[in-house]
């Protein structure tokens, strides 16, 4: 079974439901001949609700374009409900809409409910799903869901339906799940290892925004039945050594995306500040506590305007400015520029949040006609480790009392969207309650189980 346990199951009246029988509901069809498969189709033009055309692996679009992509299913039998994470590059794409009333709604007896997260979604991970409560099981091939996306940044973004191992040390916790009913049994289609996740063929796709599909090839995703080996983490702070900018974090300390605790960042800032004061030259002087930052992290910028003797001048207004960046998410305390006044020692400070796109960020500091610039390198998290988007320290060890432990699933990921949408499990609970009132005996769609993430 997966690592994330079910909090509850809406298993009401299964025996009564099955007593009604599949045949009397009239939804079961002849088994599809081909094995069930899922795919992301970057060009939905050849698809319909009940057919799949040529599946395109990559499509090129212009910056600012609003376009559709499809989640298609092939060769399924007696589908009742489904769910899946959809993963994309949040610096390049945004989810603006989803339509799940397609393949499952083609049957006139269907009553499909959408249990996806709210849109728009710009978190890089969008949870989607649907269930047919109209007692009409669906078989065949077609468009399971149509996603509307907006191109908000340049680059090559994946379109993936992955299996996700939140802890990085065991079987997947989450992934595509297909629930179907065969005669008197609820089954999870394509599950070969008993974790209820779809292990069948799954084709991923890409979107190229203002670039070529051949510009770069993303690294292949890990096998859905094999968890990647954990990367070395010498200080045990949850950030692999390859990405850790502060490799000696004391045990039990909260760290940010770069593996630095607040105390370590403060110590680095004080050292860098003293070096700046001691070594300032006439004019503007700019430095940073970290010149290499893991995506999702931050660094403090320190600037000093020095007089002809090289002494920093107090009370000077210094404007920090982002000149260039690889994506669109980097900011100076929430803006592209920030003006700060130098303190009694002649040093002005501002925090640069580097965003989630790897590359180089050029920043400048200007005061009284004097300017200095530096470059901050942004590196991807080793092994695709999750990083917070705001650069603030996050708890990576020693859960607080009452919070999920290692065997209870991850405590750093939720099913709520970053834009404030309801989490899918809450929606499922509401729908489950409605089903209890409306149908009483209808409980076979185990899809609506509650789970903690």
Secondary structure by P-SEA (a helix, b strand, c coil): ccccccccccccaaaaaaaacccccccccccccccbbbbbbccccccccccccccccbbbbccccccccccccccccccccbbbbbbcccccbbbccccccccccccccccccccccccccccccccccccccccbbbbcccccbbbbbbbccccccccccccccccccccccccbbbbbbcccccccccccccccccccbbbbbbbbccccccccccccccccccccccccccccccccccccccccccccbbbccccccaaaaaaaaaaaaaaaaacccccbbbbbccccccccbbbbbbbbbcccccccccbbbbbbbbccccccccccccccbbbbbbcccbbbbbbbbccccbbbbbbbcccccbbbbbbbbbbccccccccccccccccccccccccccccccccccccccccccccaaaaaaaaaaaaaacccccccccccccccc
